Amino acid sequence: MNMYLYELRMNRKSAFIWMAALAGIAGLFMSMYPTFAEGAEQFKEVLRTMPEEVLQALGLQIDSMATLLGFYSYLFLYVLLCGAIQAIHLGASIVSKETREKTADFLLAKPVTRSKIIGMKALAALTILLITNVVYFGAAALIAETVQRESFSYSAFVLINLSLLFTQLIFLAVGFAAAMLLPRLRTVLPMSLGVVFAFFMLSAVGATTGDSKLRYLTPFQYFDRAYIVQHKEYELEFVVTGVIVIAVCALITVIRYLKRDVHVS
């Protein structure tokens, strides 16, 4: 049994749905950009009447909203939100499926090591996320080229889009670890939504209060799009923080998976 291909087949339908959803979000929002750019000054006046805390929570930068990258940076927040849900749900479901479906004893009785099983599952999940990001980036780049009114920094555009993959890798690892720490997990979706929205709300609180320490606690704040547009690079300390989170979650996953008991009822 080629477990890697098996996991790809089992998750291909949901992967296609997520690809279409992410590309659809980008297409829907970006199709509004030409109209928005024409009335940008009026919209800016409306934004200036809103409390600063609300603007920060929504990730709105008034001065840059009229530019393609500024507009894209705003809509990308919701792409990240959906991408995080996809990743954590994929991570939690792919490693807990046999336990939830009461087939773990059958799988673990096969002449294959547990380390190989978890390795193949992780590789399949990574492949799905990579394909998702390639498809999304292709769609986003095509749409951006279609609606642009003036030239924009393509390097900043690429870095913003790569942050989707990096953020998804973090949430994938969190999903792996969560499934291992909750061995009796019956349904994955409520846990996935709860964790993602908790981090999302924490991100909004951090943006509203300006507390820089909160940025370290939520992956949604690791890749500041305004900083990326201005500096054409990531903030190293948050990249390192993300790598540490992935490493810790991966370690928890491997240790728990290799030692866990098989529950069949």
Legacy VTK file of the C-alpha trace (Angstrom):
# vtk DataFile Version 3.0
C-alpha trace
ASCII
DATASET POLYDATA
POINTS 265 float
0.000 0.000 0.000
1.498 3.319 -1.073
0.335 5.401 1.861
1.515 8.664 0.344
-0.618 8.275 -2.789
-3.486 6.915 -0.711
-3.548 10.049 1.461
-3.403 12.249 -1.627
-6.401 10.437 -3.101
-8.371 10.634 0.131
-7.806 14.378 0.457
-7.932 15.471 -3.175
-11.601 16.495 -3.160
-11.229 18.828 -0.188
-7.965 20.148 -1.653
-9.704 21.086 -4.917
-12.468 22.811 -2.960
-9.951 24.858 -0.974
-8.020 25.794 -4.109
-11.214 27.030 -5.731
-12.278 28.869 -2.574
-8.966 30.695 -2.122
-8.750 31.645 -5.793
-12.397 32.704 -5.667
-11.781 35.036 -2.723
-8.882 36.674 -4.544
-10.875 36.949 -7.758
-13.945 38.396 -6.054
-12.058 41.061 -4.112
-9.586 41.956 -6.851
-12.370 42.376 -9.406
-13.549 45.283 -7.254
-10.174 47.028 -7.353
-10.613 49.068 -10.576
-13.909 50.511 -9.323
-12.467 51.063 -5.867
-9.385 52.832 -7.219
-11.553 55.281 -9.155
-13.377 56.348 -5.995
-10.434 55.894 -3.648
-10.484 59.434 -2.261
-14.128 59.198 -1.243
-13.517 55.827 0.362
-10.526 57.206 2.259
-12.747 59.931 3.689
-15.153 57.272 4.918
-12.291 55.328 6.504
-11.043 58.442 8.298
-14.354 58.638 10.147
-13.782 55.179 11.625
-11.996 54.665 14.964
-8.286 53.957 14.598
-8.686 50.751 16.618
-11.189 49.387 14.099
-8.884 50.177 11.184
-5.989 48.438 12.902
-8.079 45.376 13.756
-9.160 45.088 10.107
-5.638 45.652 8.837
-6.618 48.749 6.868
-3.895 51.203 5.852
-5.692 54.322 4.611
-2.800 55.839 2.674
-1.979 52.659 0.756
-5.484 51.324 0.091
-5.626 52.942 -3.354
-2.576 50.988 -4.546
-2.853 47.453 -5.832
-0.552 46.051 -3.131
-2.336 48.005 -0.404
-5.708 46.705 -1.538
-4.363 43.183 -1.957
-2.767 43.282 1.495
-6.183 43.925 3.012
-7.998 41.119 1.197
-5.081 38.767 1.849
-5.982 38.727 5.543
-9.078 36.702 4.672
-7.113 34.450 2.350
-4.814 33.741 5.307
-7.804 32.995 7.521
-9.192 30.432 5.081
-5.742 29.001 4.408
-5.164 28.528 8.128
-8.443 26.624 8.474
-7.484 24.379 5.561
-4.051 23.650 7.010
-5.011 22.938 10.616
-7.981 20.812 9.535
-5.770 18.864 7.132
-3.096 18.317 9.767
-5.487 17.193 12.485
-7.608 14.977 10.255
-4.805 13.219 8.397
-3.086 11.956 11.566
-6.246 11.169 13.547
-8.315 9.557 10.796
-7.596 5.945 11.725
-8.336 6.570 15.400
-11.591 8.367 14.616
-12.659 5.682 12.130
-11.595 2.807 14.419
-9.093 1.425 11.884
-5.864 2.275 13.712
-5.266 -1.337 14.759
-5.444 -2.475 11.120
-3.012 0.193 9.935
-0.494 -0.225 12.732
-0.531 -4.007 12.300
0.918 -3.624 8.800
4.656 -4.329 8.277
5.556 -0.650 8.308
6.993 1.439 11.105
5.032 4.161 12.828
7.714 6.661 11.896
7.182 5.845 8.210
3.419 6.157 8.601
3.601 9.620 10.139
6.286 10.604 7.641
4.132 9.645 4.654
1.129 11.431 6.115
3.173 14.583 6.686
4.601 14.412 3.164
1.123 14.048 1.680
-0.123 17.036 3.675
2.866 19.129 2.569
2.241 18.177 -1.059
-1.391 19.240 -0.821
-0.456 22.621 0.656
2.275 23.181 -1.925
-0.110 22.452 -4.799
-2.738 24.686 -3.203
-0.255 27.553 -3.001
0.980 27.090 -6.570
-2.586 27.186 -7.875
-3.494 30.165 -5.694
-0.395 32.137 -6.627
-0.978 31.524 -10.315
-4.563 32.728 -10.033
-3.643 35.753 -7.890
-0.819 36.810 -10.218
-3.055 36.514 -13.277
-5.798 38.555 -11.622
-3.336 41.206 -10.422
-1.914 41.606 -13.913
-5.433 41.939 -15.286
-6.709 44.627 -12.890
-3.540 46.646 -12.292
-3.715 50.344 -13.135
-0.030 51.055 -12.557
3.152 49.070 -11.946
3.657 47.431 -8.568
6.491 45.676 -6.761
6.339 42.069 -7.923
8.875 41.011 -5.280
6.611 42.324 -2.514
3.648 40.589 -4.167
5.546 37.291 -4.202
6.599 37.655 -0.553
3.043 38.396 0.524
1.814 35.280 -1.249
4.624 33.118 0.133
3.495 34.109 3.617
0.355 32.051 2.954
2.475 28.917 2.604
4.556 29.721 5.683
1.445 30.442 7.753
-0.179 27.228 6.553
2.901 25.216 7.529
2.611 26.610 11.047
-1.079 25.736 11.310
-0.452 22.319 9.746
2.057 21.587 12.506
-0.378 22.899 15.125
-3.044 20.590 13.694
-0.701 17.600 13.914
0.143 18.368 17.540
-3.455 19.092 18.539
-4.611 15.735 17.175
-1.884 13.964 19.135
-2.650 15.830 22.357
-6.364 15.031 21.952
-6.292 11.275 21.216
-10.052 10.902 21.704
-10.836 13.645 19.185
-14.067 12.683 17.409
-14.628 15.591 15.050
-11.864 17.774 13.674
-13.762 20.790 12.335
-14.902 22.358 15.648
-11.391 22.141 17.071
-9.883 23.548 13.876
-12.250 26.505 13.744
-11.857 27.184 17.458
-8.061 27.304 17.326
-7.897 29.397 14.149
-10.440 31.967 15.294
-8.777 32.185 18.710
-5.501 33.097 16.998
-7.366 35.436 14.635
-9.024 37.298 17.509
-5.712 37.474 19.335
-4.248 39.016 16.193
-7.015 41.628 16.122
-6.473 42.437 19.793
-2.733 42.776 19.241
-3.257 45.078 16.252
-5.765 47.188 18.168
-3.711 47.595 21.336
-0.357 47.846 19.600
1.095 45.299 22.036
4.092 43.926 20.143
4.409 40.982 22.543
1.096 39.577 21.348
2.545 39.268 17.846
4.648 36.335 19.019
1.504 34.473 20.128
-0.400 34.419 16.842
0.835 33.247 13.421
-1.437 35.807 11.773
0.990 38.500 12.933
4.252 36.859 11.879
4.193 38.319 8.358
3.228 41.994 8.464
2.072 42.877 4.958
2.663 46.618 5.408
6.242 45.850 6.448
6.676 43.537 3.463
5.438 46.178 1.012
7.758 48.791 2.493
10.917 46.717 3.024
10.519 43.839 0.536
11.496 41.325 3.227
10.204 39.475 6.277
10.933 40.308 9.900
13.567 37.748 10.874
12.512 37.357 14.507
9.009 36.282 13.503
10.303 33.892 10.849
12.441 32.292 13.561
9.419 32.193 15.885
7.413 30.393 13.220
10.181 27.850 12.667
10.343 27.200 16.417
6.577 26.655 16.588
6.755 24.178 13.697
9.702 22.336 15.259
8.052 22.056 18.683
4.753 20.871 17.212
6.559 18.364 14.980
8.465 16.997 17.974
5.253 16.620 19.980
3.597 14.881 17.039
6.391 12.365 16.485
6.803 11.517 20.173
3.071 11.086 20.772
2.481 9.142 17.545
5.297 6.695 18.224
4.151 6.073 21.793
0.391 6.387 21.605
-1.924 3.525 22.469
-4.256 2.192 19.806
-7.882 2.961 20.636
-10.348 0.947 18.615
-13.540 1.640 20.516
LINES 1 266
265 0 1 2 3 4 5 6 7 8 9 10 11 12 13 14 15 16 17 18 19 20 21 22 23 24 25 26 27 28 29 30 31 32 33 34 35 36 37 38 39 40 41 42 43 44 45 46 47 48 49 50 51 52 53 54 55 56 57 58 59 60 61 62 63 64 65 66 67 68 69 70 71 72 73 74 75 76 77 78 79 80 81 82 83 84 85 86 87 88 89 90 91 92 93 94 95 96 97 98 99 100 101 102 103 104 105 106 107 108 109 110 111 112 113 114 115 116 117 118 119 120 121 122 123 124 125 126 127 128 129 130 131 132 133 134 135 136 137 138 139 140 141 142 143 144 145 146 147 148 149 150 151 152 153 154 155 156 157 158 159 160 161 162 163 164 165 166 167 168 169 170 171 172 173 174 175 176 177 178 179 180 181 182 183 184 185 186 187 188 189 190 191 192 193 194 195 196 197 198 199 200 201 202 203 204 205 206 207 208 209 210 211 212 213 214 215 216 217 218 219 220 221 222 223 224 225 226 227 228 229 230 231 232 233 234 235 236 237 238 239 240 241 242 243 244 245 246 247 248 249 250 251 252 253 254 255 256 257 258 259 260 261 262 263 264
